[in-house]
């Protein structure tokens, strides 16, 4: 009896973490990545992967409409890589959008989410690295 209880506990202990990780990785919902200030803008926020796409929430925008893009690159800098997808414009610091790039690719470590002070080709005011 003790041995079967021990074996059961061991199996549950080994499979529970795998099940918990699979739930997040299957659909990649619930992944949150930070967005940090660039070019002394003092704007910070986060991007959330949810069931309908991406949700970007920013603080410090002053209510301005700002463009959000997905750019190629491995790390944020004052000049992120080329724009890979345009997500749209922030409205009061919030944007819910879908990307034309698959979630697996977005989270490969090769993409950044970039907030621009005006249009998609203007100066970056915030940036966050997307990775798994």
N, C-alpha and C positions, 0 to 999 in steps of 0.2 A: 504494500500500500504506500509506504513512504517513498519507495523507488519510483512508482508511477507518478506520484505527486511531484517529485523532483524532476522527472523527465518532462512532465507537462509544463512546469514552471520554466524550465530551461527553453523549451520550444517556444513558449509565449514570449519570453525575453528576447529570443533571437529573431522572431518574426515581427514583433510589434514595431521596432524602429523601421524596418523595411516597409511595412504597410503605411506608416505615418509619412515616410519620405515619398512613397509612390503617389499618394493622394495629391501632394503639392506638385510634383514633377510631371504628372500625367497631363494636366491642363495648364500648369504654370500659373494658376490663379493665386492671388495673395502675395506674390513677390513684390516687395517694396524696395526701391533704391533711392538714396538721397540725391538731392540736387544742391550743389554748393555755389556760392557767390563767385562771380568772375568780374574782372575789371573794376574792382572796388564798388560794386553795385549794392552790396548788403542784401541781396535777394537770395533766399534759401527756400527749399521745398522738398517735395518727393514725387516720385512716379510710382503708381500702383498698377500692377497687371490684374485686371478683374475679368469676369466672364465675357464682357462685351468689348474689351479692348484695353486702352491705357487711360489712366486718370492722372492728370498732373495738377498738383496743388502747390502754389507758391505764396510766400509771404514777402512783403516789402515791395510789391509792385506799385503801390499807390493807386490801384484800380486801373492802371493803364492797360490797354490791349497790347500784348506782346506776342510775337510769333514763337512757336515751338516746333523744332525740327528734330529728326533723328539724323545724326551725322556719323560718318565712318571715323573710327579712331579708337585708340586703346586707353587714352587718358585725356582728361580735360586740360586745356591750355587756353591762352588768350585767343588763339586762332584754331578752333577745332577743324577737323577734316571736312571733306565735301559733304553736302547735304544728300542723304540717301532717301529721305521721305519727309514731307511736310505734314505736320499733324494739325495745324490750325492756329488760332489766336486765343490767348488767355482772355477770359472775361472775369473781371474781379479776382484774378489770381487762380482761376480754375479752368480746366479744359478736360473734357472727356472725348476721346478720339479712337479711331482704329488706324492701324498702320498697315501698309501694303507689304510689309516684311513679316515673315513668320516669327512667332515668339521664340522658337529654337534659335533662329539666326540672330534675333535681337539680343538674346541673352548669351551669345557665344563669346562675349568679351571684346567684340570688334566694333561696337556701336556706342554712341553717346546720345543722351537727350540734352538738347541745347535750347535755352530760352534767349531770345534776341530782343534788344531794346526797341525794335520797330519791325521791319520786314525780315524775311528769312535770310537775307544776305547782309543784314546789319550786324553791329557789334554784339558779341555774346555777353549776357549779363549774369547767366547762371548755367551750370553744366553738371551732369551726373553720368557716371559710367554705368552701362548696363552689362550685367554679367550674371551667370547662374549662381 
